[in-house]
Amino acid sequence: MRQFYIKAYNSAVKHGNNQLRKMIWAENKDQAYDEFYKQFEKPGTVNASNVYIRKIIEVTEENKDSLDDY
């Protein structure tokens, strides 16, 4: 398993903070993508059709302290 940092945004938020950030453990980027969107399947959560991923970054020793710079 590798760790991925996902940066996304919620297009339904017109005012305020629409940024979403999440750390996910997965085998690859495709699985990280799927795991990220699974959190929106529960009732009462954000509508997944409004959430767009900007970046999926694999966390390494070299970049773990500067993930917000991407």
C-alpha positions as a printed Julia matrix, in Angstrom:
70×3 Matrix{Float64}:
   0.0    0.0    0.0
   1.13   3.5   -0.8
  -0.15   6.78   0.54
  -1.73   9.37  -1.74
  -2.65  12.98  -1.03
  -5.73  14.14  -2.92
  -6.55  17.79  -3.53
 -10.07  18.47  -4.76
 -12.75  21.14  -4.69
 -16.51  21.29  -4.29
 -18.03  23.34  -7.12
 -21.33  23.74  -5.22
 -19.68  26.02  -2.64
 -19.96  29.56  -4.0
 -18.67  31.47  -0.96
 -16.13  30.26   1.56
 -13.73  27.36   1.48
 -14.46  24.83  -1.25
 -11.12  22.99  -0.94
 -11.02  19.32   0.03
  -7.84  17.52   1.04
  -7.54  13.87   2.03
  -4.85  11.27   2.64
  -5.71   7.83   1.27
  -3.96   4.46   1.43
  -4.21   2.58  -1.87
  -2.3    0.33  -4.26
  -2.29   2.89  -7.1
  -3.79   6.21  -8.23
  -6.89   4.57  -9.71
  -7.72   2.89  -6.43
  -7.04   6.15  -4.54
  -9.51   7.9   -6.87
 -12.17   5.25  -6.15
 -11.56   5.34  -2.39
 -11.82   9.14  -2.35
 -15.25   9.12  -4.0
 -16.56   6.3   -1.74
 -16.79   8.77   1.14
 -19.59  10.62  -0.67
 -21.85   7.56  -1.02
 -23.16   7.94   2.54
 -26.42   9.87   3.09
 -25.92  13.42   4.3
 -22.54  13.92   2.66
 -21.55  16.18  -0.2
 -22.99  15.34  -3.62
 -20.12  13.63  -5.43
 -21.16  15.13  -8.78
 -20.0   18.52  -7.43
 -16.56  17.3   -6.33
 -13.64  17.46  -8.73
 -10.14  16.13  -8.08
  -7.36  18.54  -8.97
  -4.35  16.39  -8.08
  -3.48  12.96  -6.77
   0.04  13.01  -5.37
   1.91   9.93  -4.19
   3.44  10.72  -0.8
   7.18  10.04  -0.62
   9.94  10.89   1.85
  11.03  13.73  -0.44
   7.64  15.46  -0.73
   5.79  14.59   2.51
   6.55  17.97   4.12
   5.55  20.09   1.13
   2.31  18.56  -0.19
   0.43  21.88  -0.08
   2.98  23.37  -2.5
   1.65  21.24  -5.37
